Amino acid sequence: MNRLLNDRHDTVSLSQSATTPAQRSAAFWTEDDRDVEEAPDYAAIPMGLLSSSYRDPENTPLLDPSAGDDDREIESEDLKATLGTEYQAEEKALVRRLDRRILPIACLLYLFAYLDRSNLGNARLQGLPGDVLGGDPTGKKFDWIVSVFYFSYASIVCQIPAVVTSKLFPPRVWMACAAVGWGVASTLMASAYTFGSLVVCRLFIGIFEAGFGPAIPLYFSYFYTKGEMGLRMAYWFGFAAVAGAFGGVLAFGIQHIDSSVSNWRILFLVEGLPPILLGIATLFLLPDRPESTTFFNERERKIALNRMNRATRGDVGATVNREHIYLAFKDWRIYVGGVIYFGLNSALASISAFLPTIIATFGHTNAIAQLLTVPPYATAAVVLIAFSRASDIRQSRGLFMATACSITGAGYLILLLAQHNVHALYFATFCITSGTYTTIGITIAWFAHNLGSETKKATGIPMFMAIGQCGSILGSHIFPKSEGPSYTKGFAICCGLAFLAAFCSCVLSISYRLENARKDALYGKVDPNASVDTRELADKAPTFRYVP
């Protein structure tokens, strides 16, 4: 530790003997000889930089005596003793480096994942029902092709085992295999000539994407703090909106190709091949966990591990804590999160599959309808980033989620009440896309911190996602062709679910605030930058605080 302190400008004086209880409890083991060193003088360290894992009711900072048993915590303690302007500059540089490496890969993967799951809406206008489904006059076969993806993707049998198992493998290998898998399945849809072959391909797309989407929030939590997660999740999930806009432009261009091959087959090929190539690149470019990746030098690794421990320090590495799996299944807040996700995914599924068709009912040609889907998606991406950034700064998610849900509900109300005003109807699509994408992005960031430990995140995130994706199954069946162009039933259901999600967001936010207040009363207020030991109790640990 002394070698590290001497290398830094902001040194911390050490007391000659541990004379107070706080100093005695701060003695820790070194990596080399496991001898007990003298405790640092806490008066010389800013309170915000102390790595306290517990505060007693008198608000005396105490270090966890067992912290010395963890090599990662030793390195973290050494670093925290030298925190200052220079360290903060190093940390910011590291975050920028992570952003440049992780975000482009993760965002491009999600772009093509979302294109491959949602391109049926564009393919429908390019003649798929007439070529493969015998015209499908009722639209029921098309609805089942849309929804069958969610039977595998939304299945708890697929999502939870996949994400928990992902902890046991290097992230780059896991993500690469998932991308290649869904890319192959999507490409094979171009060769489909029967209803059954389309169903099988969609099932496999769902299986492979089930191991990717819910694993990304867990992966991001290895590198980003709770104050950074909202914006990064917005960048990542925002590419779903980018996919909607890009998919519309791509479909518009492909629809003007004069070829003996059906336009929708070309669409599936163009959108299915890139994730295969990107998956192979991911194997070589995506960083593994902070403690094992070759992307860091040793100094960067220490800083990354310190950041990883800042709000939670739980079951890290290729381990699974069975008790935390049980804690996830017993946590009522995860089920409320599932209700929120259910409501918004019913809207999301209907948007991706039926927005071009709905816009076509405004009186436009199919080609123009494809193009008019672009502005609502582009606006949604901007609103998502703005709301997520604000929620990071305020360290509050519930208020922003309730607002976004209400915007979605208002959009559906306009669709119900202004059915003869084309301009109002088009404006409503902006409200629906902006509110829906924003809520889903912030929800993921919310639970990525509030579940406390890696195993509980690996269980809880796919739990609420699986519950929510059942809403996608509903959303793909409430806009039957026979009810167009008004779609009164579908709009009314989505409107009610959006306002229900707004109410549930308020309930969750209030419950988190009350629980934080209860812990503050029992254990005293905590330093938000302190390392919190969540290995045993996950989010129930005395010094863990929720983002409300």
RAPEGI-V947251 format. One record per backbone hydrogen bond with DSSP energy under -0.5 kcal/mol. CO is the residue of the C=O (numbers start at 0). NH is the residue of the N-H. Records with the same first field share a line. If there is no record, write none. Layout:
BEGIN
CO->NH ; NH
END
This chain:
BEGIN
0->4
1->5
2->6
4->7
8->10
12->40
16->18
19->23
20->24
21->25
22->25
23->26
27->36
29->33
34->29
38->14
39->41
40->43
41->44
45->48
46->49
49->51
53->61
55->58
58->60
59->55
61->52 ; 53
63->66
64->67
65->68
66->69
68->70
69->73
70->74
71->75
72->76
73->77
74->78
75->79
76->80
78->81
79->82
83->87
84->88
85->89
86->90
87->91
88->92
89->93
90->94
91->95
92->96
93->97
94->98
95->99
96->100
97->101 ; 102
98->102 ; 103
100->104
101->105
102->106
103->107
104->108
105->109
106->110
107->111
108->112
109->113
110->114
111->115
112->116
113->117
114->118
117->120
118->122
119->123
120->124
121->125
122->125 ; 127
123->126
125->263
126->130
127->131 ; 132
128->132 ; 134
132->135
135->138
137->480 ; 481
138->142
139->143
140->144
141->145
142->146
143->147
144->148
145->148
146->149 ; 150
147->151
148->151 ; 152
149->153
151->154
154->157 ; 158
155->159 ; 160
157->161
158->162
159->163
160->164
161->165
162->166
163->166
164->167
165->168
169->172 ; 173
170->174
171->175
172->176
173->177
174->178
175->179
176->180
177->181
178->182
179->183
180->184
181->185
182->186
183->187
184->188
185->188
186->189
187->190
188->191
193->197
194->198
195->199
196->200
197->201
198->202
199->203
200->204
201->205
202->206
203->207
204->208
205->209
206->210
207->210
208->211 ; 212
211->214 ; 215
212->215 ; 216
213->217
214->218
215->219
216->220
217->221
218->221
219->222 ; 223
224->227 ; 228
225->229
227->231
228->232
229->233
230->234
231->235
232->236
233->237
234->238
235->238
236->239 ; 240
237->241
238->242
239->243
240->244
241->245
242->246
243->247
244->248
245->249
246->250
247->251
248->252
249->253
250->254
252->255
253->256
256->258
261->264 ; 265
262->266
263->267
264->268
265->269
266->270
267->271
268->272
269->273
271->275
272->275 ; 276
273->277
274->278
275->279
276->280
277->281
278->282
279->283
280->283 ; 284
281->285
288->291 ; 292
292->295
296->300
297->301
298->302
299->303
300->304
301->305
302->306
303->307
304->308
305->309
306->309
308->531
312->533 ; 534
313->315
316->318
319->321
320->323 ; 324
321->325
322->326
323->327
324->328
325->329
327->330
329->331
330->333 ; 334
331->335
332->336
333->337
334->338
335->339
336->340
337->341
338->342
339->343
340->344
341->345
342->346
343->347
344->348
345->349
346->350
347->351
348->352
349->353
350->354
353->357
354->358
355->359
356->360
357->360
358->361 ; 363
359->362
364->368
365->369
366->370
367->371
368->372
369->372
370->373
371->375
372->376
373->377
374->378
375->379
376->380
377->381
378->382
379->383
380->384
381->385
382->386
383->387
384->388
385->389
386->390
387->391
388->392
389->393
390->394 ; 395
396->400
397->401
398->402
399->403
400->404
401->405
402->406
403->407
404->408
405->409
406->410
407->411
408->412
409->413
410->414
411->415
412->416
413->417
417->420
419->421
420->424
421->425
422->426
423->427
424->428
425->429
426->429 ; 430
427->431
428->432
429->433
430->434
431->435
432->436
433->437
434->438
435->439
436->440
437->441
438->442
439->443
440->444
441->445
442->446
443->447
444->448
445->448 ; 449
446->450
448->451
450->452 ; 538
452->456
453->457
454->458
455->459
456->460
458->462
459->463
460->464
461->465
462->466
463->467
464->468
465->469
466->469
467->470
468->471 ; 472
469->473
470->474
471->475
473->476 ; 477
479->482
480->483
482->486
486->490
487->491
488->492
489->493
490->494
491->495
492->496
493->497
494->498
495->499
496->500
497->501
498->502
499->503
500->504
501->505
502->506
503->507
504->508
505->509
506->510
507->511
508->512
509->513
510->514
511->515
512->516
513->517
514->518
515->519
516->520
517->521
518->522 ; 523
519->523
525->527
526->529
531->312 ; 533
533->537
536->539
537->540
540->543
545->547
547->397
END
